[in-house]
Structure formats: structure tokens, C-alpha cells
Amino acid sequence: MKVTISDQCMGDRNCNKLCPEIFEYDEDQLLSIVKMDDIPDHLKAVVRQAAAECGADAITVEED
């Protein structure tokens, strides 16, 4: 699984709160970023949840 965040990100930090192991808030860009390229199996469900709950639809999940 790979995850990207588009420039549609509103910076509400919901994904950061939900899965801080994967998502991090960039204070300079005022948006969230993905901290790793490949998502570990034990975090895939919560990453899918973060994408589903993203108000800006800014998180894209590409399944393997």
C-alpha cells in the first residue's frame, strides 16, 4: 500500500491524530505529509480510515 496527500489538504490534522505513525503535520507547508513510502500491514486499516474520513478527500490510497 502506498499513500499520498494532495495539495487539497486543509490541514485539519485528523489523519495525524488518527495515525501519527504514518501522518505528520508540516508546520511550514501547513498541511499533512506521509512519513513513509510503504505502509506496514498492521497500520493499513487505520490509513484507509484516515482516507475515508478526510474532509478534503486529499488522501489517496493505492493498494498493492
PDBQT receptor file of N, H, CA, C and O in Angstrom, charges set to zero:
ATOM      1  N   MET A   1       0.838  -1.178   0.000  1.00  0.00    +0.000 N 
ATOM      2  CA  MET A   1       0.000   0.000   0.000  1.00  0.00    +0.000 C 
ATOM      3  C   MET A   1       0.882   1.241   0.000  1.00  0.00    +0.000 C 
ATOM      4  O   MET A   1       1.882   1.319   0.714  1.00  0.00    +0.000 OA
ATOM      5  N   LYS A   2       0.487   2.197  -0.813  1.00  0.00    +0.000 N 
ATOM      6  H   LYS A   2      -0.325   2.133  -1.392  1.00  0.00    +0.000 HD
ATOM      7  CA  LYS A   2       1.152   3.494  -0.808  1.00  0.00    +0.000 C 
ATOM      8  C   LYS A   2       0.097   4.576  -0.593  1.00  0.00    +0.000 C 
ATOM      9  O   LYS A   2      -1.043   4.448  -1.039  1.00  0.00    +0.000 OA
ATOM     10  N   VAL A   3       0.492   5.630   0.090  1.00  0.00    +0.000 N 
ATOM     11  H   VAL A   3       1.418   5.735   0.452  1.00  0.00    +0.000 HD
ATOM     12  CA  VAL A   3      -0.429   6.707   0.429  1.00  0.00    +0.000 C 
ATOM     13  C   VAL A   3       0.183   8.039   0.019  1.00  0.00    +0.000 C 
ATOM     14  O   VAL A   3       1.374   8.275   0.220  1.00  0.00    +0.000 OA
ATOM     15  N   THR A   4      -0.640   8.901  -0.553  1.00  0.00    +0.000 N 
ATOM     16  H   THR A   4      -1.608   8.709  -0.716  1.00  0.00    +0.000 HD
ATOM     17  CA  THR A   4      -0.210  10.256  -0.883  1.00  0.00    +0.000 C 
ATOM     18  C   THR A   4      -1.251  11.245  -0.371  1.00  0.00    +0.000 C 
ATOM     19  O   THR A   4      -2.422  10.912  -0.188  1.00  0.00    +0.000 OA
ATOM     20  N   ILE A   5      -0.791  12.461  -0.148  1.00  0.00    +0.000 N 
ATOM     21  H   ILE A   5       0.160  12.732  -0.296  1.00  0.00    +0.000 HD
ATOM     22  CA  ILE A   5      -1.687  13.547   0.247  1.00  0.00    +0.000 C 
ATOM     23  C   ILE A   5      -1.531  14.651  -0.778  1.00  0.00    +0.000 C 
ATOM     24  O   ILE A   5      -0.423  15.119  -1.043  1.00  0.00    +0.000 OA
ATOM     25  N   SER A   6      -2.646  15.063  -1.351  1.00  0.00    +0.000 N 
ATOM     26  H   SER A   6      -3.546  14.683  -1.136  1.00  0.00    +0.000 HD
ATOM     27  CA  SER A   6      -2.617  16.101  -2.384  1.00  0.00    +0.000 C 
ATOM     28  C   SER A   6      -2.596  17.493  -1.763  1.00  0.00    +0.000 C 
ATOM     29  O   SER A   6      -2.708  17.657  -0.548  1.00  0.00    +0.000 OA
ATOM     30  N   ASP A   7      -2.453  18.472  -2.618  1.00  0.00    +0.000 N 
ATOM     31  H   ASP A   7      -2.363  18.339  -3.605  1.00  0.00    +0.000 HD
ATOM     32  CA  ASP A   7      -2.460  19.866  -2.143  1.00  0.00    +0.000 C 
ATOM     33  C   ASP A   7      -3.866  20.326  -1.760  1.00  0.00    +0.000 C 
ATOM     34  O   ASP A   7      -4.061  21.482  -1.382  1.00  0.00    +0.000 OA
ATOM     35  N   GLN A   8      -4.843  19.425  -1.856  1.00  0.00    +0.000 N 
ATOM     36  H   GLN A   8      -4.684  18.486  -2.163  1.00  0.00    +0.000 HD
ATOM     37  CA  GLN A   8      -6.207  19.711  -1.395  1.00  0.00    +0.000 C 
ATOM     38  C   GLN A   8      -6.294  19.689   0.131  1.00  0.00    +0.000 C 
ATOM     39  O   GLN A   8      -7.301  20.103   0.705  1.00  0.00    +0.000 OA
ATOM     40  N   CYS A   9      -5.241  19.206   0.783  1.00  0.00    +0.000 N 
ATOM     41  H   CYS A   9      -4.423  18.869   0.317  1.00  0.00    +0.000 HD
ATOM     42  CA  CYS A   9      -5.215  19.073   2.237  1.00  0.00    +0.000 C 
ATOM     43  C   CYS A   9      -5.581  20.407   2.894  1.00  0.00    +0.000 C 
ATOM     44  O   CYS A   9      -5.040  21.459   2.555  1.00  0.00    +0.000 OA
ATOM     45  N   MET A  10      -6.520  20.326   3.846  1.00  0.00    +0.000 N 
ATOM     46  H   MET A  10      -6.960  19.472   4.122  1.00  0.00    +0.000 HD
ATOM     47  CA  MET A  10      -6.965  21.523   4.561  1.00  0.00    +0.000 C 
ATOM     48  C   MET A  10      -6.202  21.724   5.864  1.00  0.00    +0.000 C 
ATOM     49  O   MET A  10      -6.370  22.739   6.539  1.00  0.00    +0.000 OA
ATOM     50  N   GLY A  11      -5.360  20.751   6.215  1.00  0.00    +0.000 N 
ATOM     51  H   GLY A  11      -5.223  19.926   5.666  1.00  0.00    +0.000 HD
ATOM     52  CA  GLY A  11      -4.565  20.886   7.428  1.00  0.00    +0.000 C 
ATOM     53  C   GLY A  11      -5.352  20.747   8.711  1.00  0.00    +0.000 C 
ATOM     54  O   GLY A  11      -4.972  21.330   9.726  1.00  0.00    +0.000 OA
ATOM     55  N   ASP A  12      -6.442  19.990   8.698  1.00  0.00    +0.000 N 
ATOM     56  H   ASP A  12      -6.751  19.516   7.873  1.00  0.00    +0.000 HD
ATOM     57  CA  ASP A  12      -7.227  19.842   9.924  1.00  0.00    +0.000 C 
ATOM     58  C   ASP A  12      -6.624  18.836  10.899  1.00  0.00    +0.000 C 
ATOM     59  O   ASP A  12      -7.068  18.721  12.041  1.00  0.00    +0.000 OA
ATOM     60  N   ARG A  13      -5.606  18.111  10.436  1.00  0.00    +0.000 N 
ATOM     61  H   ARG A  13      -5.246  18.205   9.508  1.00  0.00    +0.000 HD
ATOM     62  CA  ARG A  13      -4.811  17.204  11.258  1.00  0.00    +0.000 C 
ATOM     63  C   ARG A  13      -5.553  15.967  11.757  1.00  0.00    +0.000 C 
ATOM     64  O   ARG A  13      -5.061  15.280  12.653  1.00  0.00    +0.000 OA
ATOM     65  N   ASN A  14      -6.705  15.673  11.207  1.00  0.00    +0.000 N 
ATOM     66  H   ASN A  14      -7.105  16.230  10.480  1.00  0.00    +0.000 HD
ATOM     67  CA  ASN A  14      -7.428  14.474  11.631  1.00  0.00    +0.000 C 
ATOM     68  C   ASN A  14      -6.604  13.222  11.378  1.00  0.00    +0.000 C 
ATOM     69  O   ASN A  14      -6.549  12.333  12.227  1.00  0.00    +0.000 OA
ATOM     70  N   CYS A  15      -5.959  13.145  10.209  1.00  0.00    +0.000 N 
ATOM     71  H   CYS A  15      -6.004  13.868   9.519  1.00  0.00    +0.000 HD
ATOM     72  CA  CYS A  15      -5.149  11.960   9.899  1.00  0.00    +0.000 C 
ATOM     73  C   CYS A  15      -3.964  11.838  10.860  1.00  0.00    +0.000 C 
ATOM     74  O   CYS A  15      -3.563  10.731  11.218  1.00  0.00    +0.000 OA
ATOM     75  N   ASN A  16      -3.412  12.968  11.271  1.00  0.00    +0.000 N 
ATOM     76  H   ASN A  16      -3.738  13.868  10.980  1.00  0.00    +0.000 HD
ATOM     77  CA  ASN A  16      -2.294  12.953  12.211  1.00  0.00    +0.000 C 
ATOM     78  C   ASN A  16      -2.718  12.393  13.568  1.00  0.00    +0.000 C 
ATOM     79  O   ASN A  16      -1.972  11.647  14.203  1.00  0.00    +0.000 OA
ATOM     80  N   LYS A  17      -3.907  12.756  13.997  1.00  0.00    +0.000 N 
ATOM     81  H   LYS A  17      -4.513  13.362  13.482  1.00  0.00    +0.000 HD
ATOM     82  CA  LYS A  17      -4.426  12.268  15.273  1.00  0.00    +0.000 C 
ATOM     83  C   LYS A  17      -4.781  10.789  15.188  1.00  0.00    +0.000 C 
ATOM     84  O   LYS A  17      -4.576  10.034  16.139  1.00  0.00    +0.000 OA
ATOM     85  N   LEU A  18      -5.313  10.387  14.047  1.00  0.00    +0.000 N 
ATOM     86  H   LEU A  18      -5.480  11.000  13.275  1.00  0.00    +0.000 HD
ATOM     87  CA  LEU A  18      -5.750   9.014  13.861  1.00  0.00    +0.000 C 
ATOM     88  C   LEU A  18      -4.575   8.047  13.716  1.00  0.00    +0.000 C 
ATOM     89  O   LEU A  18      -4.607   6.939  14.252  1.00  0.00    +0.000 OA
ATOM     90  N   CYS A  19      -3.546   8.467  12.992  1.00  0.00    +0.000 N 
ATOM     91  H   CYS A  19      -3.520   9.367  12.556  1.00  0.00    +0.000 HD
ATOM     92  CA  CYS A  19      -2.416   7.569  12.729  1.00  0.00    +0.000 C 
ATOM     93  C   CYS A  19      -1.098   8.349  12.685  1.00  0.00    +0.000 C 
ATOM     94  O   CYS A  19      -0.548   8.578  11.607  1.00  0.00    +0.000 OA
ATOM     95  N   PRO A  20      -0.596   8.754  13.843  1.00  0.00    +0.000 N 
ATOM     96  CA  PRO A  20       0.633   9.552  13.875  1.00  0.00    +0.000 C 
ATOM     97  C   PRO A  20       1.876   8.787  13.408  1.00  0.00    +0.000 C 
ATOM     98  O   PRO A  20       2.906   9.396  13.121  1.00  0.00    +0.000 OA
ATOM     99  N   GLU A  21       1.783   7.463  13.333  1.00  0.00    +0.000 N 
ATOM    100  H   GLU A  21       0.946   6.968  13.566  1.00  0.00    +0.000 HD
ATOM    101  CA  GLU A  21       2.911   6.684  12.836  1.00  0.00    +0.000 C 
ATOM    102  C   GLU A  21       3.142   6.920  11.343  1.00  0.00    +0.000 C 
ATOM    103  O   GLU A  21       4.259   6.762  10.851  1.00  0.00    +0.000 OA
ATOM    104  N   ILE A  22       2.091   7.295  10.633  1.00  0.00    +0.000 N 
ATOM    105  H   ILE A  22       1.184   7.423  11.032  1.00  0.00    +0.000 HD
ATOM    106  CA  ILE A  22       2.156   7.475   9.180  1.00  0.00    +0.000 C 
ATOM    107  C   ILE A  22       2.069   8.940   8.768  1.00  0.00    +0.000 C 
ATOM    108  O   ILE A  22       2.791   9.372   7.868  1.00  0.00    +0.000 OA
ATOM    109  N   PHE A  23       1.204   9.701   9.407  1.00  0.00    +0.000 N 
ATOM    110  H   PHE A  23       0.618   9.351  10.138  1.00  0.00    +0.000 HD
ATOM    111  CA  PHE A  23       0.955  11.087   9.003  1.00  0.00    +0.000 C 
ATOM    112  C   PHE A  23       1.589  12.073   9.980  1.00  0.00    +0.000 C 
ATOM    113  O   PHE A  23       1.591  11.861  11.192  1.00  0.00    +0.000 OA
ATOM    114  N   GLU A  24       2.118  13.140   9.428  1.00  0.00    +0.000 N 
ATOM    115  H   GLU A  24       2.117  13.312   8.442  1.00  0.00    +0.000 HD
ATOM    116  CA  GLU A  24       2.772  14.176  10.229  1.00  0.00    +0.000 C 
ATOM    117  C   GLU A  24       2.350  15.541   9.676  1.00  0.00    +0.000 C 
ATOM    118  O   GLU A  24       2.161  15.698   8.470  1.00  0.00    +0.000 OA
ATOM    119  N   TYR A  25       2.207  16.508  10.557  1.00  0.00    +0.000 N 
ATOM    120  H   TYR A  25       2.360  16.380  11.537  1.00  0.00    +0.000 HD
ATOM    121  CA  TYR A  25       1.834  17.859  10.126  1.00  0.00    +0.000 C 
ATOM    122  C   TYR A  25       3.085  18.678   9.861  1.00  0.00    +0.000 C 
ATOM    123  O   TYR A  25       3.971  18.779  10.709  1.00  0.00    +0.000 OA
ATOM    124  N   ASP A  26       3.139  19.255   8.680  1.00  0.00    +0.000 N 
ATOM    125  H   ASP A  26       2.419  19.173   7.992  1.00  0.00    +0.000 HD
ATOM    126  CA  ASP A  26       4.270  20.108   8.295  1.00  0.00    +0.000 C 
ATOM    127  C   ASP A  26       3.890  21.555   8.605  1.00  0.00    +0.000 C 
ATOM    128  O   ASP A  26       3.052  22.143   7.922  1.00  0.00    +0.000 OA
ATOM    129  N   GLU A  27       4.501  22.113   9.623  1.00  0.00    +0.000 N 
ATOM    130  H   GLU A  27       5.182  21.634  10.178  1.00  0.00    +0.000 HD
ATOM    131  CA  GLU A  27       4.187  23.480  10.060  1.00  0.00    +0.000 C 
ATOM    132  C   GLU A  27       4.547  24.531   9.007  1.00  0.00    +0.000 C 
ATOM    133  O   GLU A  27       3.907  25.581   8.942  1.00  0.00    +0.000 OA
ATOM    134  N   ASP A  28       5.554  24.264   8.190  1.00  0.00    +0.000 N 
ATOM    135  H   ASP A  28       6.074  23.411   8.243  1.00  0.00    +0.000 HD
ATOM    136  CA  ASP A  28       5.947  25.222   7.150  1.00  0.00    +0.000 C 
ATOM    137  C   ASP A  28       4.959  25.256   6.000  1.00  0.00    +0.000 C 
ATOM    138  O   ASP A  28       4.618  26.325   5.493  1.00  0.00    +0.000 OA
ATOM    139  N   GLN A  29       4.493  24.066   5.584  1.00  0.00    +0.000 N 
ATOM    140  H   GLN A  29       4.770  23.197   5.996  1.00  0.00    +0.000 HD
ATOM    141  CA  GLN A  29       3.572  23.983   4.453  1.00  0.00    +0.000 C 
ATOM    142  C   GLN A  29       2.110  24.050   4.886  1.00  0.00    +0.000 C 
ATOM    143  O   GLN A  29       1.218  24.220   4.054  1.00  0.00    +0.000 OA
ATOM    144  N   LEU A  30       1.870  23.918   6.175  1.00  0.00    +0.000 N 
ATOM    145  H   LEU A  30       2.594  23.780   6.850  1.00  0.00    +0.000 HD
ATOM    146  CA  LEU A  30       0.526  23.945   6.750  1.00  0.00    +0.000 C 
ATOM    147  C   LEU A  30      -0.374  22.856   6.184  1.00  0.00    +0.000 C 
ATOM    148  O   LEU A  30      -1.549  23.085   5.896  1.00  0.00    +0.000 OA
ATOM    149  N   LEU A  31       0.205  21.661   6.030  1.00  0.00    +0.000 N 
ATOM    150  H   LEU A  31       1.160  21.475   6.264  1.00  0.00    +0.000 HD
ATOM    151  CA  LEU A  31      -0.554  20.506   5.599  1.00  0.00    +0.000 C 
ATOM    152  C   LEU A  31       0.104  19.237   6.099  1.00  0.00    +0.000 C 
ATOM    153  O   LEU A  31       1.243  19.245   6.566  1.00  0.00    +0.000 OA
ATOM    154  N   SER A  32      -0.630  18.158   5.992  1.00  0.00    +0.000 N 
ATOM    155  H   SER A  32      -1.556  18.151   5.612  1.00  0.00    +0.000 HD
ATOM    156  CA  SER A  32      -0.101  16.875   6.458  1.00  0.00    +0.000 C 
ATOM    157  C   SER A  32       0.759  16.238   5.374  1.00  0.00    +0.000 C 
ATOM    158  O   SER A  32       0.562  16.471   4.182  1.00  0.00    +0.000 OA
ATOM    159  N   ILE A  33       1.714  15.428   5.817  1.00  0.00    +0.000 N 
ATOM    160  H   ILE A  33       1.874  15.239   6.786  1.00  0.00    +0.000 HD
ATOM    161  CA  ILE A  33       2.576  14.691   4.900  1.00  0.00    +0.000 C 
ATOM    162  C   ILE A  33       2.616  13.230   5.342  1.00  0.00    +0.000 C 
ATOM    163  O   ILE A  33       2.313  12.902   6.489  1.00  0.00    +0.000 OA
ATOM    164  N   VAL A  34       3.000  12.359   4.404  1.00  0.00    +0.000 N 
ATOM    165  H   VAL A  34       3.247  12.626   3.472  1.00  0.00    +0.000 HD
ATOM    166  CA  VAL A  34       3.146  10.941   4.689  1.00  0.00    +0.000 C 
ATOM    167  C   VAL A  34       4.601  10.697   5.060  1.00  0.00    +0.000 C 
ATOM    168  O   VAL A  34       5.505  11.108   4.332  1.00  0.00    +0.000 OA
ATOM    169  N   LYS A  35       4.833  10.035   6.185  1.00  0.00    +0.000 N 
ATOM    170  H   LYS A  35       4.099   9.702   6.776  1.00  0.00    +0.000 HD
ATOM    171  CA  LYS A  35       6.184   9.849   6.710  1.00  0.00    +0.000 C 
ATOM    172  C   LYS A  35       6.934   8.661   6.117  1.00  0.00    +0.000 C 
ATOM    173  O   LYS A  35       8.155   8.585   6.256  1.00  0.00    +0.000 OA
ATOM    174  N   MET A  36       6.236   7.726   5.455  1.00  0.00    +0.000 N 
ATOM    175  H   MET A  36       5.244   7.788   5.342  1.00  0.00    +0.000 HD
ATOM    176  CA  MET A  36       6.933   6.571   4.884  1.00  0.00    +0.000 C 
ATOM    177  C   MET A  36       6.277   6.140   3.576  1.00  0.00    +0.000 C 
ATOM    178  O   MET A  36       5.093   6.385   3.345  1.00  0.00    +0.000 OA
ATOM    179  N   ASP A  37       7.067   5.500   2.735  1.00  0.00    +0.000 N 
ATOM    180  H   ASP A  37       8.029   5.302   2.923  1.00  0.00    +0.000 HD
ATOM    181  CA  ASP A  37       6.581   5.088   1.416  1.00  0.00    +0.000 C 
ATOM    182  C   ASP A  37       5.687   3.860   1.455  1.00  0.00    +0.000 C 
ATOM    183  O   ASP A  37       4.625   3.843   0.832  1.00  0.00    +0.000 OA
ATOM    184  N   ASP A  38       6.103   2.846   2.174  1.00  0.00    +0.000 N 
ATOM    185  H   ASP A  38       6.965   2.860   2.681  1.00  0.00    +0.000 HD
ATOM    186  CA  ASP A  38       5.319   1.617   2.255  1.00  0.00    +0.000 C 
ATOM    187  C   ASP A  38       4.678   1.499   3.627  1.00  0.00    +0.000 C 
ATOM    188  O   ASP A  38       5.348   1.617   4.653  1.00  0.00    +0.000 OA
ATOM    189  N   ILE A  39       3.378   1.266   3.631  1.00  0.00    +0.000 N 
ATOM    190  H   ILE A  39       2.834   1.170   2.798  1.00  0.00    +0.000 HD
ATOM    191  CA  ILE A  39       2.620   1.207   4.875  1.00  0.00    +0.000 C 
ATOM    192  C   ILE A  39       2.687  -0.210   5.452  1.00  0.00    +0.000 C 
ATOM    193  O   ILE A  39       2.361  -1.169   4.752  1.00  0.00    +0.000 OA
ATOM    194  N   PRO A  40       3.099  -0.359   6.702  1.00  0.00    +0.000 N 
ATOM    195  CA  PRO A  40       3.135  -1.683   7.342  1.00  0.00    +0.000 C 
ATOM    196  C   PRO A  40       1.724  -2.281   7.427  1.00  0.00    +0.000 C 
ATOM    197  O   PRO A  40       0.739  -1.554   7.565  1.00  0.00    +0.000 OA
ATOM    198  N   ASP A  41       1.643  -3.586   7.345  1.00  0.00    +0.000 N 
ATOM    199  H   ASP A  41       2.442  -4.176   7.233  1.00  0.00    +0.000 HD
ATOM    200  CA  ASP A  41       0.348  -4.275   7.356  1.00  0.00    +0.000 C 
ATOM    201  C   ASP A  41      -0.512  -3.907   8.557  1.00  0.00    +0.000 C 
ATOM    202  O   ASP A  41      -1.722  -3.734   8.416  1.00  0.00    +0.000 OA
ATOM    203  N   HIS A  42       0.085  -3.785   9.722  1.00  0.00    +0.000 N 
ATOM    204  H   HIS A  42       1.069  -3.925   9.836  1.00  0.00    +0.000 HD
ATOM    205  CA  HIS A  42      -0.708  -3.530  10.931  1.00  0.00    +0.000 C 
ATOM    206  C   HIS A  42      -1.313  -2.121  10.980  1.00  0.00    +0.000 C 
ATOM    207  O   HIS A  42      -2.133  -1.835  11.852  1.00  0.00    +0.000 OA
ATOM    208  N   LEU A  43      -0.915  -1.237  10.051  1.00  0.00    +0.000 N 
ATOM    209  H   LEU A  43      -0.249  -1.470   9.343  1.00  0.00    +0.000 HD
ATOM    210  CA  LEU A  43      -1.461   0.123  10.025  1.00  0.00    +0.000 C 
ATOM    211  C   LEU A  43      -2.377   0.389   8.826  1.00  0.00    +0.000 C 
ATOM    212  O   LEU A  43      -2.934   1.480   8.705  1.00  0.00    +0.000 OA
ATOM    213  N   LYS A  44      -2.533  -0.585   7.954  1.00  0.00    +0.000 N 
ATOM    214  H   LYS A  44      -2.080  -1.471   8.053  1.00  0.00    +0.000 HD
ATOM    215  CA  LYS A  44      -3.300  -0.363   6.727  1.00  0.00    +0.000 C 
ATOM    216  C   LYS A  44      -4.760  -0.006   6.987  1.00  0.00    +0.000 C 
ATOM    217  O   LYS A  44      -5.303   0.874   6.319  1.00  0.00    +0.000 OA
ATOM    218  N   ALA A  45      -5.396  -0.658   7.927  1.00  0.00    +0.000 N 
ATOM    219  H   ALA A  45      -4.955  -1.373   8.470  1.00  0.00    +0.000 HD
ATOM    220  CA  ALA A  45      -6.809  -0.379   8.210  1.00  0.00    +0.000 C 
ATOM    221  C   ALA A  45      -7.007   1.055   8.691  1.00  0.00    +0.000 C 
ATOM    222  O   ALA A  45      -7.942   1.728   8.257  1.00  0.00    +0.000 OA
ATOM    223  N   VAL A  46      -6.149   1.524   9.570  1.00  0.00    +0.000 N 
ATOM    224  H   VAL A  46      -5.390   0.978   9.923  1.00  0.00    +0.000 HD
ATOM    225  CA  VAL A  46      -6.296   2.883  10.093  1.00  0.00    +0.000 C 
ATOM    226  C   VAL A  46      -5.957   3.925   9.018  1.00  0.00    +0.000 C 
ATOM    227  O   VAL A  46      -6.513   5.023   9.032  1.00  0.00    +0.000 OA
ATOM    228  N   VAL A  47      -5.061   3.597   8.096  1.00  0.00    +0.000 N 
ATOM    229  H   VAL A  47      -4.609   2.705   8.085  1.00  0.00    +0.000 HD
ATOM    230  CA  VAL A  47      -4.753   4.508   6.991  1.00  0.00    +0.000 C 
ATOM    231  C   VAL A  47      -5.964   4.612   6.062  1.00  0.00    +0.000 C 
ATOM    232  O   VAL A  47      -6.300   5.699   5.593  1.00  0.00    +0.000 OA
ATOM    233  N   ARG A  48      -6.612   3.482   5.801  1.00  0.00    +0.000 N 
ATOM    234  H   ARG A  48      -6.338   2.599   6.182  1.00  0.00    +0.000 HD
ATOM    235  CA  ARG A  48      -7.840   3.508   4.984  1.00  0.00    +0.000 C 
ATOM    236  C   ARG A  48      -8.916   4.353   5.676  1.00  0.00    +0.000 C 
ATOM    237  O   ARG A  48      -9.645   5.099   5.023  1.00  0.00    +0.000 OA
ATOM    238  N   GLN A  49      -9.005   4.227   6.991  1.00  0.00    +0.000 N 
ATOM    239  H   GLN A  49      -8.413   3.621   7.522  1.00  0.00    +0.000 HD
ATOM    240  CA  GLN A  49      -9.974   5.014   7.756  1.00  0.00    +0.000 C 
ATOM    241  C   GLN A  49      -9.659   6.503   7.640  1.00  0.00    +0.000 C 
ATOM    242  O   GLN A  49     -10.562   7.317   7.447  1.00  0.00    +0.000 OA
ATOM    243  N   ALA A  50      -8.392   6.856   7.756  1.00  0.00    +0.000 N 
ATOM    244  H   ALA A  50      -7.659   6.195   7.913  1.00  0.00    +0.000 HD
ATOM    245  CA  ALA A  50      -7.995   8.262   7.636  1.00  0.00    +0.000 C 
ATOM    246  C   ALA A  50      -8.372   8.811   6.261  1.00  0.00    +0.000 C 
ATOM    247  O   ALA A  50      -8.850   9.940   6.153  1.00  0.00    +0.000 OA
ATOM    248  N   ALA A  51      -8.160   8.021   5.220  1.00  0.00    +0.000 N 
ATOM    249  H   ALA A  51      -7.772   7.104   5.308  1.00  0.00    +0.000 HD
ATOM    250  CA  ALA A  51      -8.519   8.455   3.869  1.00  0.00    +0.000 C 
ATOM    251  C   ALA A  51     -10.025   8.634   3.745  1.00  0.00    +0.000 C 
ATOM    252  O   ALA A  51     -10.487   9.607   3.148  1.00  0.00    +0.000 OA
ATOM    253  N   ALA A  52     -10.793   7.707   4.301  1.00  0.00    +0.000 N 
ATOM    254  H   ALA A  52     -10.418   6.916   4.785  1.00  0.00    +0.000 HD
ATOM    255  CA  ALA A  52     -12.252   7.784   4.234  1.00  0.00    +0.000 C 
ATOM    256  C   ALA A  52     -12.800   8.980   4.998  1.00  0.00    +0.000 C 
ATOM    257  O   ALA A  52     -13.807   9.568   4.603  1.00  0.00    +0.000 OA
ATOM    258  N   GLU A  53     -12.137   9.339   6.088  1.00  0.00    +0.000 N 
ATOM    259  H   GLU A  53     -11.319   8.862   6.409  1.00  0.00    +0.000 HD
ATOM    260  CA  GLU A  53     -12.618  10.438   6.933  1.00  0.00    +0.000 C 
ATOM    261  C   GLU A  53     -12.060  11.802   6.536  1.00  0.00    +0.000 C 
ATOM    262  O   GLU A  53     -12.451  12.815   7.114  1.00  0.00    +0.000 OA
ATOM    263  N   CYS A  54     -11.164  11.846   5.570  1.00  0.00    +0.000 N 
ATOM    264  H   CYS A  54     -10.846  11.022   5.100  1.00  0.00    +0.000 HD
ATOM    265  CA  CYS A  54     -10.553  13.117   5.162  1.00  0.00    +0.000 C 
ATOM    266  C   CYS A  54     -11.614  14.011   4.526  1.00  0.00    +0.000 C 
ATOM    267  O   CYS A  54     -12.180  13.673   3.487  1.00  0.00    +0.000 OA
ATOM    268  N   GLY A  55     -11.875  15.144   5.154  1.00  0.00    +0.000 N 
ATOM    269  H   GLY A  55     -11.415  15.419   5.998  1.00  0.00    +0.000 HD
ATOM    270  CA  GLY A  55     -12.895  16.068   4.675  1.00  0.00    +0.000 C 
ATOM    271  C   GLY A  55     -12.601  16.679   3.317  1.00  0.00    +0.000 C 
ATOM    272  O   GLY A  55     -13.519  17.071   2.598  1.00  0.00    +0.000 OA
ATOM    273  N   ALA A  56     -11.341  16.760   2.968  1.00  0.00    +0.000 N 
ATOM    274  H   ALA A  56     -10.595  16.441   3.552  1.00  0.00    +0.000 HD
ATOM    275  CA  ALA A  56     -10.950  17.357   1.689  1.00  0.00    +0.000 C 
ATOM    276  C   ALA A  56     -10.705  16.310   0.609  1.00  0.00    +0.000 C 
ATOM    277  O   ALA A  56     -10.350  16.654  -0.518  1.00  0.00    +0.000 OA
ATOM    278  N   ASP A  57     -10.892  15.022   0.946  1.00  0.00    +0.000 N 
ATOM    279  H   ASP A  57     -11.180  14.742   1.861  1.00  0.00    +0.000 HD
ATOM    280  CA  ASP A  57     -10.565  13.921   0.019  1.00  0.00    +0.000 C 
ATOM    281  C   ASP A  57      -9.141  14.067  -0.521  1.00  0.00    +0.000 C 
ATOM    282  O   ASP A  57      -8.891  13.834  -1.703  1.00  0.00    +0.000 OA
ATOM    283  N   ALA A  58      -8.229  14.449   0.342  1.00  0.00    +0.000 N 
ATOM    284  H   ALA A  58      -8.432  14.639   1.302  1.00  0.00    +0.000 HD
ATOM    285  CA  ALA A  58      -6.843  14.711  -0.065  1.00  0.00    +0.000 C 
ATOM    286  C   ALA A  58      -5.941  13.490   0.037  1.00  0.00    +0.000 C 
ATOM    287  O   ALA A  58      -4.828  13.496  -0.488  1.00  0.00    +0.000 OA
ATOM    288  N   ILE A  59      -6.414  12.440   0.712  1.00  0.00    +0.000 N 
ATOM    289  H   ILE A  59      -7.319  12.436   1.139  1.00  0.00    +0.000 HD
ATOM    290  CA  ILE A  59      -5.585  11.249   0.912  1.00  0.00    +0.000 C 
ATOM    291  C   ILE A  59      -5.963  10.192  -0.130  1.00  0.00    +0.000 C 
ATOM    292  O   ILE A  59      -7.121   9.791  -0.243  1.00  0.00    +0.000 OA
ATOM    293  N   THR A  60      -4.962   9.759  -0.878  1.00  0.00    +0.000 N 
ATOM    294  H   THR A  60      -4.021  10.084  -0.786  1.00  0.00    +0.000 HD
ATOM    295  CA  THR A  60      -5.146   8.708  -1.873  1.00  0.00    +0.000 C 
ATOM    296  C   THR A  60      -4.416   7.456  -1.421  1.00  0.00    +0.000 C 
ATOM    297  O   THR A  60      -3.243   7.505  -1.052  1.00  0.00    +0.000 OA
ATOM    298  N   VAL A  61      -5.114   6.346  -1.451  1.00  0.00    +0.000 N 
ATOM    299  H   VAL A  61      -6.067   6.306  -1.750  1.00  0.00    +0.000 HD
ATOM    300  CA  VAL A  61      -4.543   5.057  -1.069  1.00  0.00    +0.000 C 
ATOM    301  C   VAL A  61      -4.437   4.199  -2.325  1.00  0.00    +0.000 C 
ATOM    302  O   VAL A  61      -5.418   3.998  -3.041  1.00  0.00    +0.000 OA
ATOM    303  N   GLU A  62      -3.239   3.701  -2.579  1.00  0.00    +0.000 N 
ATOM    304  H   GLU A  62      -2.442   3.864  -1.998  1.00  0.00    +0.000 HD
ATOM    305  CA  GLU A  62      -3.006   2.773  -3.681  1.00  0.00    +0.000 C 
ATOM    306  C   GLU A  62      -2.701   1.411  -3.079  1.00  0.00    +0.000 C 
ATOM    307  O   GLU A  62      -1.674   1.222  -2.427  1.00  0.00    +0.000 OA
ATOM    308  N   GLU A  63      -3.599   0.472  -3.303  1.00  0.00    +0.000 N 
ATOM    309  H   GLU A  63      -4.433   0.626  -3.832  1.00  0.00    +0.000 HD
ATOM    310  CA  GLU A  63      -3.408  -0.874  -2.775  1.00  0.00    +0.000 C 
ATOM    311  C   GLU A  63      -2.345  -1.608  -3.596  1.00  0.00    +0.000 C 
ATOM    312  O   GLU A  63      -2.163  -1.336  -4.783  1.00  0.00    +0.000 OA
ATOM    313  N   ASP A  64      -1.651  -2.539  -2.946  1.00  0.00    +0.000 N 
ATOM    314  H   ASP A  64      -1.799  -2.760  -1.982  1.00  0.00    +0.000 HD
ATOM    315  CA  ASP A  64      -0.636  -3.350  -3.632  1.00  0.00    +0.000 C 
ATOM    316  C   ASP A  64      -1.288  -4.279  -4.628  1.00  0.00    +0.000 C 
ATOM    317  O   ASP A  64      -0.598  -5.042  -5.304  1.00  0.00    +0.000 OA
TER     318      ASP A  64
